[in-house]
Each structure stands twice: as structure tokens, then as C-alpha cells.
């Protein structure tokens, strides 16, 4: 099945641009800025992306950000990431980006940074990439509100939503409720990382207080029956990232991921890679793992792909069009 997983048309709804930089492109940036004595060659760079736990992953994420310093760096990585999408036959993507990190670290302004990203993405017409601005919960809701005001005019650059990533346990979603309400008033969609680095109470804060439209990861929602019912009743989608959750030790194995439990309860789900360059995974790998460890059939994989379209933030007419295109693709039934 591995060849079919590569060839079938796909969508991705939970992916971080900065965590998707192909290793060769990241090495280009590391050498551009004088390297790092702890990472003398590209093989050492690859070895950095093995994590003890979720906290270690976040520390590695922070280390990597040091090599994104100029607007042109973002054009470079955006083009490289988009070409990797096209190679995998990923047709539509909603990608997180975190401008707040680079304002704090390198003084980069939000709107020019988004323009630089869009310039790179536009060089690859084979894939449509929309952007979701991560307000970065670690900086608090006040800083999030400032970032939100800075992206007010960015919808023409393909920014369609906002989210919050970062240290979930220390920075819950509830304080972002007013920021999220303002974002919706501006026409932005809302997602929140929850149930990954903290338990069901984190998901409750995201769905009940911040009223996030989708939940990123959501793995630990399964621990609360009432929460599962709440999400099913309101059809709140979960952006699942099984291999990511294994790599960061949130779950022991893909075989123990609750995706089947979510589906059995009627909660909409999509399957995503999160930070594929940092975790060494692809969407094809995700599907293969679901088949191998949870017994997913080709028809169930197709259903997951269609669920990704349905739970995306595309206009409804576009969803219908993309669904027809996927189902008409020669690779769709070639299993």
C-alpha cells in the first residue's frame, strides 16, 4: 500500500511551516549563520530531531528558530516546504506560522514576514497553501491581541485563521477567549492545540471558553466521556497527529492512539503530520501506520482524506469541487 499512500491526493490541516523545513534547506540556513558547534554536519542535524519528551521537543523547536532571521529566509523555506507538498501530491494545506516568535527574537514585523512566506508559496502553483497564524500562547493574550491586529489586513495574503501552540499546560486557552472572539469578528477561523501537553481540562478551555472551531491533537480528550459527548454533539473536529504524538511521547504507539474512539463517537477527524521535518514523517507514513497498527482499510483511509476536506476551512463550494477532483483522480481507487 505504501506506493498508493504516496500517490493518492491528500490534504493537510495541522502542520507548522517552521517544523516542515526540509533538512537540506535547514542545513543551508544553519551554515548561512555560521553553524553551531553542537551540530557540525547535516548528520548531526538529523540526530537533533530525536526527543525524550514533549518538553525536549519544544526546546529543539526553539533552537531551530534561531536560524530564521531575515525575511528572505522565510521565502526560502516556504518555497521548499511547498515543493515538498507537491512531491507528495498534497493538494491543499492549512499551515501554521508563528510570527510572534520572530518579532521577539529578531525584530521581524508580522506583515512583511507573511508577505515573504507568500512569495515563496506562490512559486509552487501545484499546491494551495492557506496560513493560520499561531498567536503563541506563551506570550499571553495581550501579545496575542497585538499579533491579531497586525494580521487584520493579511487575509489577501491567504491568512484564514488563528491558533495557539506552545506550552499548553502552563498557558491554557481560556485567557484567549476575548482574543478569539475578536478574531472571529474579523472573519478568521479558530483552532487551538489542546489535549497534547495537558489533559481534558485543557480541551474544555479551548472548546467551551475560547470556542475554538477545531482542536489540534486532542489526544487526551478520550479521558473524559462528557467531553467526548460535547465534541460529538457540536461536531468539533480534531486535527489528529498520530506519529507526532508518538515522537513526543504523548502516547506510546500509534496502536494506542484514540483516533478510532473519536470516529466511533462521531467526532470528525483529519490526519496530519504536525512537524514532518522534525519528526521524520509524511502523510503517507501516517496512513501506513494507521493500516499497520490500527487496521485501517483503504476505504477508511479515503474516508479520512474526505473528512480532511470536509473539516477544512475552504468555502463549501470549494470543498465540493476538491472532493470531486480527488474522487476522479486515477490514484483514488488504485489500491
C-alpha positions, 0 to 999 in steps of 0.5 A, a space after each residue: 500500500 505504501 506506493 498508493 499512500 504516496 500517490 493518492 491526493 491528500 490534504 493537510 490541516 495541522 502542520 507548522 511551516 517552521 517544523 516542515 523545513 526540509 533538512 537540506 534547506 535547514 542545513 543551508 540556513 544553519 551554515 548561512 549563520 555560521 553553524 553551531 558547534 553542537 551540530 557540525 554536519 547535516 548528520 548531526 542535524 538529523 540526530 537533533 530531531 530525536 526527543 525524550 519528551 514533549 518538553 525536549 521537543 519544544 526546546 529543539 523547536 526553539 533552537 531551530 528558530 534561531 536560524 530564521 532571521 531575515 525575511 528572505 529566509 522565510 521565502 526560502 523555506 516556504 518555497 521548499 516546504 511547498 515543493 515538498 507538498 507537491 512531491 507528495 501530491 498534497 493538494 491543499 494545506 492549512 499551515 501554521 506560522 508563528 510570527 510572534 516568535 520572530 518579532 521577539 527574537 529578531 525584530 521581524 514585523 508580522 506583515 512583511 514576514 507573511 508577505 515573504 512566506 507568500 512569495 515563496 508559496 506562490 512559486 509552487 502553483 501545484 499546491 494551495 497553501 492557506 496560513 493560520 497564524 499561531 498567536 503563541 500562547 506563551 506570550 499571553 493574550 495581550 501579545 496575542 491581541 497585538 499579533 491579531 491586529 497586525 494580521 487584520 489586513 493579511 487575509 489577501 495574503 491567504 491568512 484564514 485563521 488563528 491558533 495557539 501552540 506552545 506550552 499548553 499546560 502552563 498557558 491554557 486557552 481560556 485567557 484567549 477567549 476575548 482574543 478569539 472572539 475578536 478574531 472571529 469578528 474579523 472573519 478568521 477561523 479558530 483552532 487551538 492545540 489542546 489535549 497534547 501537553 495537558 489533559 481534558 481540562 485543557 480541551 474544555 478551555 479551548 472548546 467551551 471558553 475560547 470556542 475554538 472551531 477545531 482542536 489540534 491533537 486532542 489526544 487526551 480528550 478520550 479521558 473524559 466521556 462528557 467531553 467526548 459527548 460535547 465534541 460529538 454533539 457540536 461536531 468539533 473536529 480534531 486535527 489528529 497527529 498520530 506519529 507526532 504524538 508518538 515522537 513526543 511521547 504523548 502516547 506510546 504507539 500509534 496502536 494506542 492512539 484514540 483516533 478510532 474512539 473519536 470516529 466511533 463517537 462521531 467526532 470528525 477527524 483529519 490526519 496530519 503530520 504536525 512537524 514532518 521535518 522534525 519528526 521524520 514523517 509524511 502523510 503517507 507514513 501516517 496512513 501506513 501506520 494507521 493500516 499497520 497498527 490500527 487496521 485501517 482499510 483503504 476505504 477508511 483511509 479515503 474516508 479520512 482524506 474526505 473528512 480532511 476536506 470536509 473539516 477544512 476551512 475552504 468555502 463549501 463550494 470549494 470543498 465540493 469541487 476538491 472532493 470531486 477532483 480527488 474522487 476522479 483522480 486515477 490514484 483514488 481507487 488504485 489500491 
